[in-house]
Amino acid sequence: MSSNLFSHIETALARDPDSVILETLDGTETRAEALLEAVDRMASLLASLGLKPGERLSAQVDKDAMNVVLYLACLKAGGVYLPLNSGYTDSEIEYFLSDAEPVIHVCTTSRQAGAEAIAARLGGLQVQTLDLDGGSLRAAFEAHTGRFGATVARAPSDLASFLYTSGTTGKPKGAMLTHNNLLSNAQMLTQAWDYSTEDTLLHALPLFHVHGLFVALNLALVNAAKVILLPKYEVEAVLQALPRTRVMMGVPTYYTRLLSEARFDRALTGHMRLFISGSAPLLVETSDQFFERTGQRILERYGMTETGMSCSNPLNGDRRAGSVGPALPGVQARIVSEDGAPSAAGEIGSLQVKGDHVFAGYWKLPEKTASEFTDDGFFVTGDLATLSDDGYVSIVGRGKDLIITGGLNVYPKEIEDVLNDMPGIKESAVIGVPHPDFGEGIVAVLVAEDTLDLDAVKAACRVAMAAFKLPRTWHIVDELPRNTMGKVQKNLLRERFG
């Protein structure tokens, strides 16, 4: 079989052509045979528009079944798929398009004028539109009768996609993901989570991110399992869809919002096989509340754009709140100190991973790529973590979030864990900002409940932690800034309170 990821999806779907693969909230179904036919026709259309194997197609479109068809058709035709956040501005899009050099850019009609102006400046870029109920690409697809035929063979090391990292420091970098990267990660997760065609996935995540596209969707498709595709996350829609699903993947915010609904209880969730959380740290408090409400422990896992998933709490076994579990099958994970020596159990160090799932490097940045790998081939994730005696990884924070104050290392998560357990505090973020005396000063940003006694919080902190870890400045905000996947954007907090 070709190493093209779509070849594996195609084989899985062809086993039961009549099985329902995609379903919308209103009950509209797409069966395997119809999906394969649509993908074949779209691949033929893309080829007629000029897409050749190895060339990039970028997409900034709304989430629906046609978004799935576009992605799979790009793979089938041997193209490289570049999904772009629907919230990106025209100036951000111009950077991505100039860097990635796609031959086709697909966007909504509302973004057409901006995209065409960018295309005129760049040259050699074709703009197509795709809306939920129209657009030039949809119209061309509906009129197109051509067939593509055999899926383009690709080598394991050929690119299937690349995604731009969030760019919290410097310009975003394109993380190049090969067919083998994506396939191996789907196979790891199939084994770790015992995923099968019997599963139905509630899909409320975006399709422009590694979590929604390469974890959730790929995992379901390689197993020919049904996906209930929600256009976006809405609590009411999730509550309606849950009775028809067995697996849900989400970010912590999805689960905190469900917990605010009294209807979300054991009666509604008793049939569920698995709730999975990732993309941002899950508070121990949220994990515990979820367990009390449903009798099920959320399975927390760890991954990033450059690697897909690397660690996961076990399907059967001890799912530890506050930990992302052991390394997945086929993944090597280690924690090392600043001098590169292995860290002792429980000691904070740099998390490094190795395996077939690790990306091929950063697009057009060979020196940056080389600097992110060790001499023995481990990828330096940039995350700080600890490793337990029995192999469970716990993420402490990003390396760049480490605060060095008065020459002493302070890990924000240590302070945040203390703060988040205190009455009156809904959540917290701790950052370091320039300080003339200490180098960096510690700032605590709090989201308060209805009442908060800040003096009591400060007094409790003086009891709970060493003096050098105490925040020097405190701010109360209505909410913490987050990106699309729920990660707190500490760079924005540093800009605001620095």
Disulfide bonds with the S-S distance in Angstrom:
none
